[in-house]
Amino acid sequence: MLPDVEVAVRLQAIDLRISDLQKEIAALPKHVAEIEKKLSAHERRLEKDRAALAANQKERKRLEGEVQIFEAKISKLKDQMLGAKTNDQYKAFQNEIDFAAKEIRGCEDKTLDLMAESEALDKSVKAAEAALKEERQIVEADKARAEKRTAEDRKRVVELQAERKDTAAGMTPKGISTYERIRKARGLAVSEAIDGRCGACHISLRPQFMQELKRSEEIRVCESCGRILYWNAPKSPEDLGGINALSDASA
């Protein structure tokens, strides 16, 4: 294999790793946003329950005020009844008292219903508060892991970029120029020729082209997709025997 092609293979492995890390770094803010979205859902539920409880308490207070007004009215009507001069006047006062008493009973019935509802709402608020607290702890831990992973990824990218620079320095100017041009155009710049086909586009290679590729006298690119091609000679029986012996020994 030509030295430039050998270096290009290593360089592509580094570039692919850098690309994967950069994609992961770019995806992490979205991941954090999704985590916070879950937390927001719990917060909205708690706000809704608290608002319902507050509305319940406000309505109970209003009904208590209504009862006080009707009670005061009844007291005043009873005083006025003492001065009634005719049965009609007396009955009129009594009717008003009965009406006020009926309104009080209605307010008290509504208050009892609201009190029962309040108990359920109070339980719901407490459950939502507990769930929010637990979810917040989970979210903070998840965010911390995401931030740590991002920092590690960024550090590794810097290391790989330095490694890439050193690796690229091992190529000739023509070799690195060819590699970069193809990488920018195709993403993958290098592909292995396997069974007479390009490993990237899977198009069959001409027999003469394969022979020239095997001689490794110059950089050859796929006639279909334009990627730099390399060919690895198959293992010899002796090599395979050595590999098998090592496998048997390790077993």
DRENNURO-794213 format. One record per atom (N, C-alpha, C): x, y, z. Coordinates in pm, whole numbers, plus 50000, padded with zeros to 5 digits. Example, Ala and Ser with C-alpha at 12.3 -4.5 7.8 and 13.67 -1.06 7.14 Angstrom:
513194943150780
512304955050780
513204967050780
512854977550708
513674989450714
512905000350787
This chain:
500854988050000
500005000050000
500885012450000
500555022049916
501305034649912
501295041450049
502425047550087
502465054650216
501355065050229
501095072750122
500035082950128
498665076650153
498425065350089
497135058650106
497025052750247
498125047150295
498125041650430
497825052450534
498445064150515
498175075350605
496735080250590
496245080450465
494865084850440
493865075950512
494125063050518
493235053750590
493195057450738
494385060050796
494425063950938
493755077450959
493985086350865
493405099850876
491885099350870
491375090750784
489915089650774
489315084050903
490005074550964
489515069051091
489445080151197
490425088751199
490425099951294
489295109651261
489145112851131
488095122251090
486695116951123
486495103951105
485195098151138
484915098851287
485955096551366
485765097451512
485475111751554
486175121251496
485925135551525
484495139151487
484055134451370
482705137451323
481655131651418
481875119251464
480935113051558
480845121051688
481995125251739
482025132851864
481345146451846
481585152851734
480965165951710
479445164751698
478985153851637
477535151451629
476945149351769
477695142151851
477225139551988
477185152552068
478215160852051
478245173752120
477075182452076
476795182451945
475695190551892
474345185351939
474235172151963
472965166252003
472675167952152
473705170252232
473515170952376
472615182452421
472725194652363
471785205252403
470335201452381
470055194252272
468695189552245
468265179552352
469215170952389
468925161052494
468605167952626
469395178252658
469155185852782
467795192752776
467465198352658
466165205152642
465005195452663
465165183152616
464115173052635
463985169352783
465125168852852
465105165952996
464355177053069
464685189553035
464045200953101
462565201853066
462205197052947
460805196952906
459995187952997
460565176553035
459895167453128
459685174353262
460705181953305
460605189053432
459515199753423
459445206553311
458425216953292
457025211153300
456855198953251
455535192353256
455115190153402
456055186153486
455755184453628
455445197853693
456195208153655
455975221453712
454595226853673
454195224553547
452885229253502
451765221853576
451965208953600
450955201253673
450815206553815
451935209553878
451905214754015
451225228554017
451555237053921
450925250253914
449415249153896
449005239653813
447575237653789
446865233153917
447485223653989
446895218754113
446845229654220
447905237454227
447935248454324
446875258954291
446725261854162
445725271654120
444315266654154
444075253654133
442755247854165
442495248454315
443535245754395
443385246254540
443125260554587
443845269954527
443645284154563
442235288754526
441745284454410
440395288054368
439355282054462
439615269954507
438715263254602
438645271054732
439805274954782
439855282254908
439205296154895
439375302154780
438775315354754
437245314254752
436745303754689
435305301854682
434715298854820
435425290954901
434965288155037
434905301055119
435895309455101
435915322155174
434745331055131
434455330654998
433325338654949
432015333655009
431865320455014
430635314655071
430515317855220
431625317755291
431595321455432
431125335955448
431555344555358
431105358455361
429615359555332
429135351355238
427705351255205
426885346955327
427355336655395
426655331755515
426575342755621
427665349655641
427685360455740
426685371455703
426605374555575
425655384855530
424225380455556
423905367855520
422535362755541
422215361555691
423195357555770
422965356655915
422665370355974
423415380355927
423165394055975
421785398855931
421415394955810
420105398855757
418985392355839
419165379655874
418155372455955
418015379156091
419155382556150
419125389156281
418355402256273
418585409856168
417905422656149
416405420556124
416065410356046
414655407556017
413915403156143
414585395456226
413935391156351
413645403156442
414555412756444
414305425056522
413115432656464
413065432956330
411975440256264
410625433156286
410665419856299
409425412256320
408735416256452
409565420056547
408995423956677
408095436256665
408355443956561
407545456056543
406455454356440
406245442056394
405195439856293
403815442856352
402985449856278
401665453956327
400545445456269
400865438156160
399815429656099
400415415956069
399505406456048
399955392956011
400705392755879
400245401155787
400895401655657
402345406255670
402545416455755
403915421255777
404765410255840
404155403355937
404865392756007
405255381555909
404275377555825
404545366955728
405605371255627
405605383855589
406595388855494
407995387855552
408115391855680
409415390555746
409845375855755
408865367355789
409165353055803
409625346955670
408965351055563
409345346055431
410785349955396
411105362455430
412485367055402
413485359455487
413105356755612
413995349055700
414175334855646
413065328755601
413135315255546
414025314955421
413865325155338
414685325855216
416165326955251
416475335755347
417875337555388
418435324655448
417595317755529
418035305155589
418305294555482
417455294555379
417645285255268
418955288155195
419245300855176
420505304855110
421705300655194
421565301855326
422665297655415
422915282655401
421835274855399
421975260455383
422645256955250
422265264455146
422885262055015
424375265055018
424735276155084
426145279755097
426915269255177
426275264355284
426925254355368
427105241155294
426115237455212
426235225055132
427385226355032
427445237954967
428535240354871
429885240254941
429905245855062
431165246155138
431625232155172
430685223455210
431035209555241
431605202455117
430975204955002
431475199054878
432885204054847
433085217054868
434405222954842
435465217654939
435055215155063
435995209655161
436455195655121
435505187555072
435855174155024
436775175054903
436445184454814
437285186554695
438655191654735
438695200054839
439945205854885
440905195054935
440375184955003
441215174055053
441915166854938
441125164154832
441705157354716
442745166154648
442425179254637
443365188454574
444645189854656
444495190054788
445655191354875
446575179254859
445975167254850
446755155054829
447455155554693
446735160654593
447295161554459
448475171154455
448355182454527
449445192254533
450675186154599
450455179254710
451575173054782
452245162254697
451425154454625
451975144054537
452775150354423
452235161254368
452925168254259
454225174454307
454225179754429
455435185554487
456505174854506
456095163154555
457035152154575
457585147254441
456685145954342
457105141354209
458055151454145
457765164354163
458615174754106
460005174454170
460035172654301
461315172054372
462155160354322
461505148854307
462215136954258
462675138854114
461775144254031
462125146453891
463255156653877
463235166953961
464285177153956
465655171053989
465675161854085
466925155154120
467425146654004
466475139553940
466845131253825
467365139853711
466665150953686
467045159953577
468425166053602
468645170653724
469945176753756
471075166653740
470825154253782
471855143853768
472095140753619
471005140153542
471125137353399
471835148753327
471515161153365
472185172653305
473665172753339
473975169153463
475385168753505
476155158353423
475515146853400
476155136453318
476355141253175
475335148153123
475415153252985
476515163752972
476615172653071
477655182953069
479045176853081
479155166453166
480435159653181
480825152753051
479835146152988
480095139252861
480505149252754
479845160852752
480195171152654
481615175852673
482005178252799
483365182752829
484375172152786
484065159452813
484975148552773
485085147752621
483935149152554
483935148552407
484765159952348
484595171952402
485335183452350
486845181752372
487195176352487
488605173752516
489155163552418
488375152952391
488825142552298
488935147952157
488025156852118
488095162951984
489405170751969
489765178352071
491015185952067
492205176452051
492175165452127
493265155552118
493315149451979
492155145951924
492105139851791
492525149651682
492185162251700
492595172351602
494125173851600
494735172951718
496195173351726
496785160851660
496155149251688
496605136651627
496425137251476
495335143451432
495075144751289
496165153151221
496535163951287
497565172751231
498875165251215
499235157451318
500485149651311
500385138951203
499235132651192
499045122151092
499105127850951
498415139150930
498395145450798
499775149950755
500625152950852
501985157250820
502785146150753
502325133850768
503005122450705
502645120350561
501785128650505
501375127250365
502085137550279
502225134350153
502795144050059
501765155050033
502205166849989
501245177649959
500165173249860
500545165449760
499565160749662
498585151049728
499115142449815
498265132549880
497235139049971
497675148550054
496735154950146
495745163550070
496185169749961
495285177849879
494185169249818
494585157549767
493605148349708
492615143449814
493155139849928
492295134850037
491285145350080
491745157650105
490845168150153
489785171850050
490205172049922
489255175449816
488115165149811
488485152449816
487475141849808
486625141549935
487255143450049
486515143250176
485455154150179
485795166050135
484825177150134
483665174450037
483985167449929
482945164849828
482095152549862
482735142249920
482055129449937
481835125150081
482435132250175
482325128050315
483375117750346
483215105650292
484245095250302
485195096850184
486485097450215
487455099650108
488145086750065
488145076750152
488905064550127
487985052450138
488215042750049
487405030550053
488285018650015
487975007250075
488724995150042
488064988049924
488934982649836
488434974449725
488314960149775
487094955049772
486834941649825
486134933349717
486724921749688
486144912649586
485864919849455
486804928449416
486664935249287
485644946249284
485194950849400
484214961649407
484704972649501
484214984749476
484484995849568
483634993649693
484274994249811
483554991949936
482565002749970
482685014449906
481765025549936
480555025549844
480795025149712
479665025849618
479255012149565
480095001749593
479794987849556
479734985449405
480334994449329
480404992549184
481614983849151
481444974549057
482544965849017
483664973948953
484884969848981
486064976548927
486604968548808
487104975548707
487654968848590
488854960248629
489024948548568
490174939948600
491504947248586
491654955048478
492904962448459
493114972548571
491994979148611
492084988948721
492544981948849
492004969948876
492374962448994
493864958748992
494344955148876
495764951748865
496634963948897
496244975348844
497004987748870
496924991549018
495734989149079
495564992349221
496454983349306
496564970649268
497374961249345
498864964549336
499284970449223
500704974049209
501074985749300
500064993949342
500275005049437
501385014449392
501365018049263
502395027149213
501985041649227
500675044349238
500165058049255
498765057349316
498305068749366
496955069249423
495935066649312
495055057149338
493995053949243
492645057149308
491745062849228
490415066149281
489375058049205
488275055049274
487185047549214
486655055149092
486505047948981
486025054348859
484555057848868
483875052648970
482445055648986
482205066949087
482715065249208
482415075149312
483565084949340
484745082149284
485855091649297
486615090849428
486385080449509
487095079149636
488435072249616
489385075649706
490685068949704
490475054249740
491025045549660
490875031249685
492175025049735
492045015149820
493205007249861
492814992549860
493834984149851
493594969749844
494494962649943
493904954050023
494674946050117
494814931950062
496064927650046
496284914149994
495724903850091
495124893150040
494584882750129
495704876150209
495364871150325
496354864650411
496854851850343
498154849550356
498724837250302
498394825650395
498454813450346
498194801750432
499074801750557
500344806350537
501254806750651
500754816750756
500284828450707
499764838750798
498534833650870
497674827050792
496434821850853
496734811150956
497794802750924
498174792551019
498694798451146
499464809451133
499984816151251
498874822151333
497884828051267
496754834051336
495974823151412
495754811651343
495014800651406
495764795351526
497114794751513
497924789751624
497814798951743
497824812151716
497684821751824
496314820551890
495264818351807
493914816851861
493824804451949
494474793151903
494444780851981
495184782552112
496314790152105
497104792252225
496364800452328
495664810952276
494914819552367
493734812352427
493144802452350
492024794852401
492504785652512
